[in-house]
Amino acid sequence: MKQKIIQALAYPRRLMRGSVELQNCSHSGHFSQSDGECGDCYYGLECAWLFSNDENVSVEEKPLEALREALEHCHGYVDARTTEWGHDNTRCDCDACCWLRNADDLISRWR
């Protein structure tokens, strides 16, 4: 289960990374909790999540519960994006909608 969740985090990681605009970021996308600029940034939530769940962070060592929380956070993020794009995620075959359906299956396994 843990490995499946780690694999599932790859798509939302790419999606978040692709949506963050870094040209005005004084940290080059490296979130800093101590900098109020990061807290006020439009991309603060994405950067904070990436800072904690990037592939450079040892996600393998994270407890299963932390990975589940990361997956649920991503589910909400991807769901919001597909809604913003006007997709019907029950029928659409784009990467985001397919990922949502797969994430739904993973999440339902531990509930």
N, C-alpha and C positions, 0 to 999 in steps of 0.2 A: 504494500500500500504506500509506504513512504517513497519508494522509488517512482511509483506512478505519479504521485503528487509533485515530486521534484521535476519530472519530465513535463507535467502539465503546466508548470510555471514558466516554461520557456516562451510560449506564445505571448502571454500578456506582458512578459518582460520586454520582448521585441516591440510590441504595440506601444507600451509606455515610452520606451526609449525613442521610438520614432515620433512621438507626439510632443516631446519636450524640446522647446526651442532654447538653444544654449548661447546664441550670439550676445545676449545681454547678461549672462550669468557670470558673476565674479568668481564662482567656484568651479566652473566648467562642468556643471552637472553633479558635483559631489556635495550632497546635502550636508549642511552643518546645523545641528540643533542649536548651537550657541549663537548663530547669526540670525538676527531678526529679519534680515532680508530674505532668507530662505523660508521663514515662517509666513511672510507676506506674499511670497511669489505665487503666481498663478499655477505653476507646476510643482509646488511644494509637496503635495501628496504623492505625485508620481516619483519625484526625486527621493523622498523619504522612504518609500517602499523599495525603490531600486537600491538605495543605500543599504537596506537591511536584507535584501533578497537577490541581489545581483549574483551572477555565477561566480564572481570573484570572492564572494562571501562563502564561507563553508556551510552551505545549506545541508550538506550530508550530515553534519553534526547537530543540526537543529532537532529539537524534539518533535515528534509527530504532531503534537497539538499546535506548535508554532507554525508548522507547514500547513496544517489544516486552516488556520487563521489566515495565512498568506493566500491560500487558494480561495477562500471565501471572499477576501478583499478583492482579489482579481476578478472573481465572478461578478461582483457588483460593478467593478470598473468596466469590464468588457460588456456587460449588460447595458450599462449607461451609454457606452459608445454606440452599440448597435441600435439602441433606441434613438439616439441622436441622428444616426444615419438613416433612420426610417426602415430598418430591416425587421422582418418577421422572423425572429430567431428560431421558430419552430419549423420553418420551411426553407429558409434561405440556406444556400450551400457555400457561402463565403467562409473564409478561414475563421473569422470571429464567431459567427453563428454556430459553426461545427464545433469550435472549441467550447462554446457555452453548453451545448448538449452533452459533450463528453465530460465537462466539469460537473454538470448536474448529476451524471451517473456516479462520478467519484464521490461527490458530497453526499449523495443519498446512501452510499454504502456505510457510512458511520453514523447515520441518524437513526 
